[in-house]
Structure formats: C-alpha cells, structure tokens
Amino acid sequence: MLNGILYILNMLLLFALFLSYTSPYISPDTFLWPVALFGLIYPFLLVTNVLFSIYWLICFKKHFWANIVVILLGYGHFQNLLNIQEKESDTEADFSVMSFNVRLFNAYNWIKKDDVKQKIIQYLNKESVNILCLQEFYAPEELPRLNYPHSHIGLQSKRKSWRMATYSNFPIFNKGTVSIYGERTNNVCIYSDIAMHSDSIRVYNVHLASNWFEKEDYEFLDNPSVKGAESIIERLKASFFKRAKQVKAIKAHMNTSPYPIILCGDFNDTPTSFTYKQLSEGLNDSFSMVGTGLGQTYNGKFPILRIDYILHSPEIKINSFKTTEVNLSDHFPIVSTFNY
C-alpha cells in the first residue's frame, strides 16, 4: 500500500522533473507559461527524485530505473547547477571582470550594519578587477569614488539616481542603452564597447525583471497557505512574462554586435529557464566552464539560486571563475578572468 502511494507520487514528480527540462525552450509569454514554474523548482525536483531512486534501490524495485533514466536526461541542467570538475587554467589571465548587484548600496538599510555603502566601495577598490559591472547602482548625490579611469553610468530608471554602471581600466569608445521595456521598474541593459590592446569587445550589463516579492510572500515559506501560494504564482507569472520580452530585445541587439561579447548581470532567473537559454545561446557560461561547487549567487531567503552570470563569446577564453560570499548585498559578486 505504502509503496503504491509512493510510486504514484514518484511518477508525478518524475513528470514534473521532465517538464522542468522543457522550460528553457518554451517562452513564458505564451499560454504555456506554467512550465516555467517547473524550471524554477528544478533543484527541488532533482533532489526529491534522487531520494526516490535511493529508496527504490534499497527496496530492490525496478522503479529505480525510471528515475535514473529521467535524471540522466537532464544531465546538462545538473552541470549548470553544480559543477564538480576543477577546470581552472594554469595560464596567467589577460583581464578580469566582476558582476555585482549592489542593491542600491543598502540605501534602505536592509542590512543592519553601519557604512555598508563604504564597505562595498572599499571591497570593489580592493578587488581591482579590470572591468566592473554593477547593477542597482544608486547615486542620489555623487558617484562613488572607484579607482577606474573610464566608466559608463547608464540610466536604470526614471529616478535619475537609480542607474547601471560599467567601469573599466581600458578605454570605452562607445556607449549605448538597449530598451527592454522596464526602465520604470528598475530594469535596463547598457552596453560598452571597450578597446583592449589591439582588439575590441562589447560588454553588456543587464538587470532583468525582479519577482518583487513582498514581506507576506516570504512569510509563506514559514506559514504556507493557498492565498500565499496564489500571490507568489501571480508575481512569478508577471516576472516570467516581462523577462521573456526583455531577453528577446537583448538577444536581437546582441546579434548585431560587431565585436565579441561579454554579458554580465542579474538575470533574476535560474539556468533552467527561457531567460538563460535565450541569452546564453552562442555564448559560454563562465561558471559552467570552470566554476566549482554550487553556483549560488543569491544571498537571500531562497538558497542555492544562481541568478547572476558572466557569459562570453567563445573566442574570449575563460581562465577562472569565483563567487565571493561577502554579505554586502542580497547578491554575491562573481568574477571571471579571461585571455583574449
């Protein structure tokens, strides 16, 4: 009786896991948008079905094989979640890139510490990467004193103190903005053409639509309810739809780039998503190429989420990747080094 119930539950969860594999290929701005929800919970579905596999193996049940087959079908997604191979290059890198959502430099005191903004600035100057991409860059009075000779401070919203920022040790000879229909809600994409030695690259810096969870939505995790679930699903649906439109605009612009591309930023979406699939097509993912361990970049209520990325054209060779777990924002900074 118990095994019968567990078998039915397992088959339902296996089907859900299979649906999560399809989510990167289905645009959420269609009637099939619920598939995106399965992509979002892919890690939970994977772990649950692995546990079922172990249970059936211990019980000597043939159901074990169904789990193994479906799990192995998603091996590529697993690599984007957890990388267990050490691939870092032994060669010295030519340049480094950091992407960091600084969360308005803690303007609303989310982190209950003194001088968070100054600590972020000190951290950035200490790291001293060659190209620095910041999202949710808040400068109501004056720009922070960062040690870079070149910068592109782009408008992030109609509140003129909310911006995007790309800093560079190399000359920036062209700057622009890609309209992604989200300037009023704190979303934008800027690009900077950077002269590097005898070559040039284009660096895109993006911040895509957030899920905009309220306090009540986070409380749902501690006290689940039907009303709370409905609220979260509605917010997710709205953000899925917005990001689908945004990534299509960015992808169209990237296709016109005359230079190799580095794409940095806060996608607000996981690797098992339409967002990631669209933007990563034709590019390499720094973490998947040379990162190790869990790719978590979100420093918030939801664990193990990787929503920040550094993607790059294949001709820009990845050297190393790291995530630094500093508690200065609700995101962790990520750094890649390259040879070009």
C-alpha positions as CSV (number, residue, x, y, z in Angstrom):
1,M,0.0,0.0,0.0
2,L,2.7,2.5,1.0
3,N,4.9,1.6,-2.0
4,G,1.9,2.1,-4.2
5,I,1.3,5.6,-3.0
6,L,5.0,6.4,-3.2
7,Y,5.1,5.1,-6.7
8,I,2.3,7.3,-7.9
9,L,3.9,10.3,-6.1
10,N,7.3,9.5,-7.7
11,M,5.8,9.2,-11.2
12,L,4.2,12.6,-10.8
13,L,7.4,14.2,-9.6
14,L,9.3,12.5,-12.4
15,F,6.9,14.0,-14.9
16,A,7.4,17.4,-13.2
17,L,11.2,17.0,-13.5
18,F,10.8,16.2,-17.2
19,L,8.7,19.3,-17.7
20,S,11.5,21.3,-16.0
21,Y,13.8,20.2,-18.8
22,T,11.5,21.8,-21.3
23,S,11.1,25.1,-19.6
24,P,14.2,26.7,-21.3
25,Y,12.6,26.1,-24.7
26,I,9.1,27.5,-24.0
27,S,8.6,31.2,-23.9
28,P,6.7,32.3,-20.8
29,D,4.8,34.9,-22.7
30,T,2.5,32.2,-24.1
31,F,-0.3,30.2,-22.6
32,L,2.3,27.5,-21.6
33,W,3.9,29.9,-19.1
34,P,3.2,27.4,-16.1
35,V,6.1,25.2,-17.5
36,A,8.5,28.0,-16.3
37,L,7.4,27.2,-12.7
38,F,8.8,23.7,-13.1
39,G,12.1,25.1,-14.3
40,L,12.3,27.3,-11.3
41,I,12.0,24.4,-8.8
42,Y,14.3,22.1,-10.8
43,P,16.8,21.7,-7.9
44,F,13.9,20.5,-5.5
45,L,12.6,18.1,-8.2
46,L,16.0,16.7,-8.8
47,V,16.8,16.1,-5.1
48,T,13.4,14.5,-4.5
49,N,13.7,12.1,-7.4
50,V,17.3,11.2,-6.4
51,L,15.9,10.3,-2.9
52,F,13.2,8.2,-4.6
53,S,15.9,6.4,-6.6
54,I,17.8,5.5,-3.5
55,Y,14.6,4.3,-1.8
56,W,13.7,2.0,-4.8
57,L,17.3,0.7,-5.0
58,I,17.2,-0.2,-1.3
59,C,13.9,-1.9,-1.8
60,F,15.1,-3.7,-4.9
61,K,12.3,-2.2,-7.0
62,K,12.6,-1.8,-10.8
63,H,11.1,1.7,-10.4
64,F,14.7,2.7,-9.7
65,W,15.5,2.6,-13.5
66,A,12.7,5.1,-14.4
67,N,14.3,7.6,-12.0
68,I,17.8,7.1,-13.3
69,V,16.7,7.5,-17.0
70,V,14.8,10.7,-16.4
71,I,17.5,12.2,-14.1
72,L,20.2,11.4,-16.7
73,L,18.2,13.1,-19.4
74,G,18.8,16.4,-17.6
75,Y,22.5,16.0,-17.0
76,G,23.2,19.3,-18.8
77,H,21.0,21.1,-16.4
78,F,22.7,19.5,-13.5
79,Q,26.1,20.8,-14.7
80,N,24.6,24.3,-14.6
81,L,23.5,23.8,-11.0
82,L,26.6,22.0,-9.6
83,N,30.0,21.8,-11.2
84,I,32.3,19.2,-9.7
85,Q,35.2,19.4,-12.1
86,E,38.2,21.6,-11.5
87,K,39.0,23.2,-14.8
88,E,40.8,26.4,-14.0
89,S,43.6,27.3,-16.4
90,D,47.2,27.5,-15.3
91,T,48.0,30.4,-17.6
92,E,48.0,34.0,-16.4
93,A,44.9,35.9,-17.3
94,D,44.8,38.9,-19.5
95,F,41.9,40.7,-17.8
96,S,39.3,40.2,-15.1
97,V,35.5,41.0,-15.0
98,M,33.2,41.4,-12.0
99,S,29.4,41.5,-11.9
100,F,27.7,42.6,-8.7
101,N,24.2,43.7,-7.9
102,V,24.9,46.2,-5.1
103,R,21.2,46.6,-4.1
104,L,21.2,50.4,-4.1
105,F,24.3,50.3,-1.8
106,N,21.9,49.4,1.1
107,A,20.0,52.7,0.8
108,Y,17.0,51.4,2.7
109,N,19.1,49.7,5.4
110,W,18.1,46.1,4.6
111,I,21.5,45.0,6.1
112,K,21.6,46.2,9.7
113,K,25.2,47.3,9.6
114,D,26.9,50.7,9.6
115,D,28.6,52.1,6.5
116,V,27.6,49.3,4.1
117,K,28.0,51.6,1.1
118,Q,31.5,52.5,2.1
119,K,32.4,48.8,2.7
120,I,31.1,48.0,-0.8
121,I,33.3,50.7,-2.3
122,Q,36.3,49.5,-0.3
123,Y,35.7,46.0,-1.4
124,L,35.4,47.0,-5.1
125,N,38.6,49.0,-4.9
126,K,40.4,46.2,-3.2
127,E,39.4,43.6,-5.7
128,S,40.5,46.0,-8.5
129,V,39.2,44.0,-11.5
130,N,39.8,45.3,-15.0
131,I,36.1,45.6,-15.9
132,L,33.4,46.1,-13.3
133,C,29.6,45.8,-14.0
134,L,27.3,47.0,-11.2
135,Q,23.5,46.6,-11.1
136,E,21.1,48.6,-8.9
137,F,23.7,51.3,-8.8
138,Y,22.3,54.1,-6.5
139,A,23.9,57.6,-6.7
140,P,21.5,60.3,-5.5
141,E,24.1,62.9,-4.8
142,E,27.5,62.0,-6.2
143,L,29.1,59.0,-7.8
144,P,31.2,56.7,-5.6
145,R,34.9,57.0,-5.8
146,L,36.0,53.9,-7.6
147,N,39.5,53.6,-9.0
148,Y,38.8,53.5,-12.7
149,P,39.7,55.9,-15.4
150,H,36.8,55.0,-17.6
151,S,33.1,54.5,-16.9
152,H,29.6,54.2,-18.4
153,I,27.0,55.3,-16.0
154,G,23.7,54.4,-17.6
155,L,20.2,55.4,-16.6
156,Q,18.4,52.5,-14.9
157,S,15.1,54.1,-14.2
158,K,13.3,57.4,-14.4
159,R,14.5,58.0,-10.9
160,K,17.8,59.6,-12.1
161,S,19.7,58.3,-9.1
162,W,19.0,54.7,-9.9
163,R,21.5,53.6,-12.5
164,M,23.6,50.9,-14.1
165,A,27.4,51.2,-14.1
166,T,30.2,49.7,-16.0
167,Y,33.8,50.7,-15.0
168,S,36.9,49.9,-17.0
169,N,40.6,50.2,-16.9
170,F,40.5,50.0,-20.7
171,P,39.2,52.9,-22.9
172,I,35.4,52.9,-23.5
173,F,34.9,54.3,-27.0
174,N,31.2,53.7,-27.5
175,K,28.2,53.6,-25.1
176,G,24.6,52.8,-25.5
177,T,21.3,51.5,-23.9
178,V,19.1,48.7,-25.1
179,S,15.5,49.4,-24.3
180,I,13.9,46.4,-22.6
181,Y,10.6,47.9,-21.6
182,G,11.5,48.1,-17.9
183,E,13.1,51.4,-17.2
184,R,10.2,52.4,-14.8
185,T,10.6,49.2,-12.9
186,N,14.4,49.3,-12.4
187,N,15.3,47.1,-15.4
188,V,17.7,48.1,-18.2
189,C,20.5,46.9,-20.4
190,I,23.6,49.0,-21.2
191,Y,26.5,48.2,-23.4
192,S,30.0,49.5,-23.6
193,D,32.5,49.0,-26.5
194,I,35.9,48.6,-24.9
195,A,39.3,48.9,-26.7
196,M,41.6,46.2,-25.4
197,H,45.1,46.1,-26.7
198,S,44.7,45.7,-30.5
199,D,41.2,44.3,-30.2
200,S,37.7,45.4,-29.0
201,I,34.9,43.7,-27.1
202,R,31.4,44.7,-26.2
203,V,30.3,44.4,-22.6
204,Y,26.6,44.2,-21.9
205,N,25.4,44.9,-18.3
206,V,21.9,43.8,-17.6
207,H,19.3,43.8,-14.8
208,L,16.2,41.9,-15.7
209,A,12.7,41.9,-14.1
210,S,12.6,41.0,-10.5
211,N,9.9,38.9,-8.9
212,W,9.1,41.7,-6.5
213,F,8.1,39.5,-3.5
214,E,6.5,41.3,-0.6
215,K,7.1,40.5,3.1
216,E,3.9,38.4,3.1
217,D,5.3,36.3,0.2
218,Y,8.4,35.5,2.2
219,E,6.3,34.6,5.2
220,F,4.6,32.0,3.1
221,L,7.7,29.9,3.5
222,D,7.1,29.6,7.2
223,N,3.3,29.5,7.1
224,P,2.1,28.1,3.8
225,S,-1.4,29.0,2.6
226,V,-3.5,28.8,-0.6
227,K,-3.7,32.6,-0.7
228,G,0.1,33.0,-0.2
229,A,0.7,30.4,-3.0
230,E,-1.6,32.3,-5.3
231,S,0.2,35.6,-4.6
232,I,3.6,34.1,-5.3
233,I,2.4,32.4,-8.5
234,E,0.9,35.7,-9.8
235,R,4.1,37.6,-9.2
236,L,6.2,34.8,-10.8
237,K,3.9,34.8,-13.8
238,A,4.2,38.6,-14.3
239,S,8.0,38.5,-14.0
240,F,8.3,35.5,-16.3
241,F,6.4,37.4,-18.9
242,K,8.4,40.6,-18.6
243,R,11.8,38.8,-18.8
244,A,10.7,36.9,-21.9
245,K,10.1,40.2,-23.7
246,Q,13.3,41.7,-22.3
247,V,15.6,38.8,-23.3
248,K,14.2,38.9,-26.8
249,A,15.1,42.6,-27.1
250,I,18.6,42.0,-25.7
251,K,19.3,38.9,-27.9
252,A,18.2,40.9,-31.0
253,H,20.7,43.6,-30.1
254,M,23.5,41.2,-29.3
255,N,23.1,39.6,-32.8
256,T,24.2,43.0,-34.3
257,S,27.4,43.3,-32.2
258,P,30.5,43.8,-34.4
259,Y,32.7,42.6,-31.5
260,P,33.0,39.5,-29.3
261,I,30.6,39.8,-26.3
262,I,30.8,39.6,-22.5
263,L,27.3,39.6,-21.0
264,C,27.1,40.3,-17.2
265,G,24.3,40.9,-14.9
266,D,21.4,39.9,-12.7
267,F,19.0,37.8,-14.8
268,N,16.7,37.2,-11.8
269,D,16.2,33.7,-13.3
270,T,17.9,30.3,-13.0
271,P,19.8,28.3,-15.6
272,T,16.8,26.1,-16.1
273,S,14.8,29.0,-17.7
274,F,13.9,30.5,-21.0
275,T,15.8,33.6,-19.9
276,Y,19.1,31.8,-19.6
277,K,18.6,29.7,-22.7
278,Q,18.0,32.7,-24.9
279,L,20.8,34.8,-23.6
280,S,23.4,32.0,-23.3
281,E,22.9,30.7,-26.8
282,G,26.1,31.0,-28.7
283,L,28.0,32.1,-25.6
284,N,29.9,30.2,-22.9
285,D,28.9,30.3,-19.2
286,S,31.9,31.1,-17.0
287,F,30.6,29.1,-14.1
288,S,29.7,26.0,-16.2
289,M,33.1,26.2,-17.9
290,V,35.5,26.5,-15.0
291,G,33.5,27.1,-11.8
292,T,33.3,24.6,-9.0
293,G,30.6,23.6,-6.4
294,L,27.2,25.1,-6.2
295,G,26.7,28.2,-8.3
296,Q,24.7,30.1,-5.7
297,T,24.8,33.9,-6.3
298,Y,21.6,35.0,-4.4
299,N,22.3,35.9,-0.8
300,G,18.7,35.9,0.3
301,K,15.8,33.8,1.6
302,F,15.9,31.3,-1.2
303,P,19.0,29.1,-1.1
304,I,21.2,27.8,-3.9
305,L,19.8,30.1,-6.5
306,R,22.1,31.1,-9.3
307,I,20.7,34.2,-11.0
308,D,23.9,36.3,-11.7
309,Y,26.0,35.4,-14.7
310,I,29.1,36.2,-16.7
311,L,28.6,34.8,-20.3
312,H,31.1,35.3,-23.1
313,S,31.8,34.7,-26.8
314,P,33.9,31.5,-27.4
315,E,36.8,33.5,-28.8
316,I,37.3,35.1,-25.4
317,K,38.9,32.2,-23.5
318,I,37.8,31.7,-19.9
319,N,40.6,31.4,-17.3
320,S,38.9,31.2,-13.9
321,F,35.6,31.9,-12.1
322,K,34.8,32.6,-8.5
323,T,31.9,33.6,-6.3
324,T,32.8,35.7,-3.3
325,E,30.4,35.2,-0.3
326,V,30.6,38.8,1.1
327,N,27.5,39.9,3.0
328,L,27.1,43.4,1.5
329,S,24.0,42.8,-0.7
330,D,21.3,40.2,-1.4
331,H,23.7,39.1,-4.2
332,F,27.2,37.7,-4.1
333,P,29.8,39.3,-6.5
334,I,31.1,37.0,-9.2
335,V,34.5,37.3,-11.0
336,S,35.8,35.8,-14.2
337,T,39.3,36.1,-15.7
338,F,39.9,35.8,-19.4
339,N,42.6,35.5,-22.1
340,Y,42.0,37.4,-25.3
